[in-house]
Every structure is written in structure tokens, then in C-alpha cells.
Amino acid sequence: MKYRYQGYDANAKKISGEVEAPNAVSARNVLRSQNVRAAKLFEVRGSGGTNATRSGGTGTRSSGTKLNKGLTMQSFMDQLSGGNRQPKNMEFTAFIRQMAVMQEAGIPIVQSLNILGDAAETKGFGRVLLEIKQRVEEGMSFNEALKLYGDVFDRIFVNLVSAGEVSGSLDRILNRLAVYYEKSSQIRRKIISAMTYPSLMLIMMIAVVSVMMFFVVPQFASMFAGQGKKLPAPTQMIIDIADLLKQFWYLYIGGLLGGIGGLVFVLRNPDTRKLIDPYLIRLPLIGDLIRKIGIARFSRTFGTMIQSGVPILEALDITSQVAGNYAIERALIETRQSISQGNSIAGPLTKAGVFPKMAISMIAIGEQTGALDQMLQKIADFYEEEVDAKVGALTSIIEPVMIVVVGITVAGILIPMYLPVFQMGDVASGSDAKAGGAGE
């Protein structure tokens, strides 16, 4: 069979032509042996013009359309079943590593996707890989097929794969991507570990206070009511609060759920984040951690994209969207605008007032020496270590603080409840003393 192709040669120049092969997979192998990366591949038919090929070089465009409809329906069902198309971080990184090894070994993308799709732990992700395999067999390039699954593959992955296909170094790009996602996953785990302990302590404090107010305080109240004596003001206040909570328990639970939902909404809503993010990075202790996380993420992402041959303006555009903080994102957008006017990177970053002087100085040196990508990787390594140390320091501070807060909260409920008991003991000891004096 004859196939018409459009692609890139070893010098990344666009070329087109025809190749003889028994099927589409063999055609791509022939082109690969000629150092040609085929972005599009079409089967040439004598009467029907050119048709995008499917597996084995048979089938027509209409049959491919039917297949795509089936795949789209399956994707829709995956989303309805809970969005299980998205693999876990470790599985996704392992997929990239395995894909890189297969590319280094010269295994065609179609066969690699077929193997990895069948072996995927997350079944929805496996179906996505098999769908991409089908689309590549139909003549679509790998990066074009990835763009159809934006909920699974982010812009960084798609753009770097595109750069790898154009430059003929997809295996090296995939290895860099694996390192990038491994480092990003480590940062994410550090953030989670920093937030886990205070979150658990807060939940425990709410649970303890709820049990005391709903069950313990009413027991004390019933005991005091039988004595018919006036209670101290702190004790009466705790009892009144417990009565209100017991009477309007649904408002209490609704308030807790509403507070959690409101916090999640504020942190995830872009409009509110744009307002609070500039202030978050100025907070004591936690603000410095947020800033360092953002700088580490920016440096790793930007450095990986520059190293992979992505243009600086496009790399900054993508990096700004994954910065994790709108103050840093705004600084990167302004930097992109300044660079488009012929300025350097370090200048606008300095004006933004978000990046530390050390990071800006290293970026400036990288620009001057032509080693910006390497310098960005060093910045990322440094600030990832800083984040690790900061998380450890914050954890050591937060643990005793949370214990003290929980202790004070519990004591603030128990001590008022024991005040009447202490008073009764004082009265009893005073009566005994008077009785002893009268006997003498």
C-alpha cells in the first residue's frame, strides 16, 4: 500500500511525501528508519483519494468516525462513573517512564500505547490510552490526540510531547517529564503532610467539644439543678450554650458544614483567590512557605519547558497557569508582556516584588551565560529543599501549638463546670471549721 505523510526531518524541517508499506504501523517504522517523524499519515487509494488509515491499514474515514463516537460515549460514561480516567500521580509518572523506555528502544507509539493501555491500573486511563492509540493509527499525531483529553493530560505534557515530536527527541522529553512530575508530586506530598496534622487536630477538637457540650455538660446541669443554688456566671454561660446547641443542633451542624464548604469555595474560586493570594504570601510563617512553593513550581516548570525547546513566551504563558498563586501568576504575565517587547526576564520579575533577590540574580546570570534552563533547575532544587525544611519547621511548631489550643478549649469547658463543686467543698470545709470552734 502507498501512504502519504506530512512530518519533520532530522533538522525539524517540515517535509511531505509518499512511502510504500503493508500497513500504517510499518509505514511509520519505515519513516522512522529514515529519521522522519510523521505528524500525519494518509493511505492513498486509487479511486477514493486519501483516507486516514486505521489499524492494519484497512477501513475508511466513516468507520473511524463510528469508532470515535463509541469512544466518546465510553469517555462520557467514564466521567459519569466518577471521573476515573485520571490516574494517580505515581501511576501517571510510571506511564511516562515506561513510554520513554519504549521510545528509546524504538517501539512505535501505537504499540507502546497498546501495551500500556492494557496494563493500566486505572481502567478509565487505560481506555484513554487505547483511544489515543486508535486516533494515532487513523493518522493523527500523538500530541494532537493528547489534546482531545485535556482532563487527563495537562498543557505542559501536551506541549512538551509536541516539542519532542518536532525535534525527534520524544524519549528525552518523556524522561524530563517524568522527573518533572515526580518533583511536583513530592512538593504536593509535602504540602499535604504539612496540612494533615493541624487538620486532624482541628477535627478532633471539634469532636471533643461537641461530645462535651451535647453529653457531658447536660449531666452536670441536671446535677446542679437538683441543688437549687445559683451557679457561677461562667458555669451558667456554658450550660446556656449547651442548651442552645442541643435545641438548635441542626444550625450547629449546618454551620460547621457551611464553614467547611465556604472555605473550600474561597480557596478554589478564581475570583476570591485573586483577592486573597497577594495577602497569603505576606502572612507570617505560612506566607513564606507559599512563596517558596510557588517559586519552586515556577522554576521546575519553566526550566523543563525551556530545556525541551518550547519558546520562552509560550513557556511563560503555560507556567503562569500552574504557578499555584495568583500573585505569582500576575508577575509572570507581566514578565511575558515585557519580554515580548524585547526586555529581559529578570527586570520585570524584580519589579513584581514577589521573587527573592537570589532567584532573580540566578535567572539574570542564566540569561547572560545562555544556561537559563540549567539555572532554573538549580533554583527549583534549592527551593524544593527549602520547602522541605520549612514544612519540617512548621510541623514542629504547629504540633505543640495545636495541643495547647485543644487543652485550653477543653479546660475552658471543664473548669466552669467544676466551679460549683469547688464552692460546695469550700462551704463544707467552712461549716466543719465553725462546728469545731463551737464545740471548744
Summary of the structure (lengths in Angstrom):
residues: 440
radius of gyration: 32.2
end to end distance: 125.3
largest distance: 130.2
contacts: 1336
relative contact order: 0.07
helix: 75%
strand: 6%
